[in-house]
């Protein structure tokens, strides 16, 4: 069955960096658009970044533009989120999502990112 496993979260000081990874199995990863979402306590889940199946196009939320970078390695079935210049407001659970169509999508379980001094 389809599975997405996120890793790389943790505690980091403001201004620091983290790289999240999401490794897929059980489906044809290279055919899917991949996205990272986040959800902070008491807030709705929001789209952070997305990348097309070939990696030719990326999209970012305004709040992370210039600080975060999404990339993928289709040979490793993995999507990454490089997060630089982290702020306290980036604290959230981060989820990856694989999207083939509006009715075919998979979510990972999430990895916690906490930005605090």
C-alpha positions in Angstrom: 0.0 0.0 0.0 1.0 3.6 -0.5 3.2 5.0 2.3 4.9 8.3 2.9 7.4 8.7 5.8 8.7 12.1 6.8 11.9 12.7 8.8 14.3 15.4 9.7 12.2 17.5 12.1 13.4 18.7 15.4 14.2 21.6 17.6 16.2 24.5 16.1 17.0 28.0 17.2 15.6 31.0 15.2 17.8 31.6 12.2 18.8 28.0 12.0 18.2 25.4 9.2 16.6 22.0 8.9 16.1 19.7 5.9 13.0 17.5 5.9 12.8 14.3 3.9 9.7 12.4 2.7 10.3 8.9 1.3 7.6 7.2 -0.7 6.7 3.5 -1.3 3.9 1.6 -2.7 3.1 3.8 -5.7 4.7 5.4 -8.8 6.4 8.3 -7.1 7.7 9.9 -10.3 4.1 10.4 -11.5 3.0 12.4 -8.6 3.1 16.1 -7.7 4.6 16.4 -4.2 3.7 19.0 -1.6 4.7 20.0 1.9 2.0 21.3 4.2 2.2 22.4 7.8 -0.2 22.8 10.7 0.4 24.8 13.8 -1.6 24.3 17.0 -5.0 25.9 16.6 -4.5 26.7 13.0 -5.6 25.2 9.7 -3.3 23.1 7.6 -1.6 25.2 5.0 0.4 24.6 1.8 4.0 25.4 2.2 5.5 24.3 -1.1 4.9 22.0 -4.1 6.9 20.5 -6.9 5.7 18.9 -10.1 6.4 15.3 -11.0 9.5 16.0 -13.0 10.7 18.8 -10.7 10.4 21.4 -13.5 8.1 23.7 -11.5 7.9 24.7 -7.9 5.5 26.8 -5.9 5.8 28.4 -2.4 3.6 30.1 0.1 4.5 33.8 0.4 5.5 33.3 4.0 8.4 30.9 3.1 9.6 32.3 -0.3 13.3 32.9 -0.3 13.8 30.8 2.8 12.5 27.3 1.9 13.4 25.2 -1.1 11.6 22.0 -2.2 13.3 19.4 -4.4 12.9 15.8 -5.3 15.0 12.8 -6.3 12.8 10.4 -8.3 15.5 7.7 -8.2 15.2 7.7 -4.4 11.5 8.2 -4.2 12.1 11.2 -2.0 11.1 14.8 -1.7 13.0 17.3 0.4 12.2 20.6 2.1 15.3 22.7 2.9 14.3 25.3 5.5 16.7 28.2 6.2 16.4 31.3 8.3 13.8 29.6 10.4 11.4 31.7 12.5 9.3 30.9 15.5 6.2 31.1 13.4 7.5 28.2 11.3 6.8 25.9 14.3 4.4 23.3 13.2 3.8 19.7 12.2 5.0 19.3 8.6 3.3 16.8 6.3 4.1 15.6 2.8 1.4 14.9 0.3 1.5 13.0 -2.9 -1.1 14.1 -5.5 -2.0 12.3 -8.7 -5.5 13.7 -9.1 -8.2 15.3 -6.9 -9.3 11.8 -5.9 -5.9 10.1 -5.7 -3.6 11.5 -3.0 -1.7 10.3 0.0 -0.5 11.9 3.2 2.4 11.1 5.5 2.1 11.1 9.3 4.1 14.3 9.8 7.3 15.4 11.5 7.4 18.1 14.1 9.5 21.3 13.6 10.0 23.5 16.6 11.8 26.8 16.3 12.6 28.2 19.7 15.5 29.8 21.6 
